[in-house]
Amino acid sequence: MAKVKAKVKDVRVQIILECTNCVQKSVNKKSTGIFRYITQKNRHNTPSRLELRKFCPGCYKHTIHCEIKK
């Protein structure tokens, strides 16, 4: 007989990181598009919102990318 496990929420979740610099620019200027990264994080180790320094092709430099809601 096969054992059946109860469904548990996944520990690793998929998140979207968005450039904070491009978001601020798009308010004043014509939107050229906001660059986003898709990655994963461990929900137990990092319960708060994730911020990483990544390269943004829109700004053409390394900027802070923050986690956004899906």
GIQUI-V925294 format. One record per residue. SS is DSSP state (alpha for helix, beta for strand, coil for the rest). PHI is phi in radians with two decimals (* if undefined). BURIAL is 1 if it has 16 or more other ideal C-beta (glycine too) atoms within 10 Angstrom, else 0. Layout:
# GIQUI-V925294
ss & phi & burial
SS & PHI & BURIAL
SS & PHI & BURIAL
This chain:
# GIQUI-V925294
ss & phi & burial
coil & * & 0
coil & -1.41 & 0
coil & -1.44 & 0
coil & -1.96 & 0
coil & -1.60 & 0
coil & -1.26 & 0
coil & -1.22 & 0
coil & -2.06 & 0
coil & -1.04 & 0
coil & -1.11 & 0
coil & -1.30 & 0
beta & -1.61 & 0
beta & -2.09 & 0
beta & -1.52 & 0
beta & -2.24 & 1
beta & -2.06 & 0
beta & -1.84 & 1
beta & -2.14 & 0
beta & -1.16 & 1
alpha & -1.34 & 1
alpha & -1.18 & 1
alpha & -1.15 & 1
alpha & -1.12 & 0
alpha & -1.20 & 0
alpha & -1.20 & 1
alpha & -1.19 & 0
alpha & -1.22 & 0
alpha & -1.56 & 0
coil & -1.87 & 0
coil & -1.13 & 0
coil & -1.20 & 0
coil & -1.68 & 0
coil & 1.85 & 0
coil & -1.80 & 1
coil & -1.48 & 1
beta & -2.29 & 0
beta & -1.91 & 0
beta & -1.97 & 0
beta & -2.58 & 0
beta & -2.17 & 0
beta & -2.46 & 1
beta & -1.53 & 0
coil & -1.11 & 0
coil & -1.34 & 0
coil & -1.38 & 0
coil & -2.26 & 0
coil & -1.29 & 0
coil & -1.44 & 0
coil & -1.22 & 0
coil & -1.58 & 0
beta & -2.26 & 0
beta & -2.27 & 0
beta & -1.62 & 0
beta & -2.26 & 0
beta & -1.44 & 0
beta & -2.00 & 1
coil & -1.20 & 0
coil & -1.22 & 1
coil & -1.51 & 0
coil & 1.06 & 0
beta & -2.83 & 0
beta & -1.39 & 0
beta & -2.35 & 1
beta & -1.44 & 0
beta & -1.94 & 1
beta & -1.89 & 0
beta & -1.24 & 1
beta & -2.10 & 0
coil & -1.29 & 0
coil & -1.37 & 0
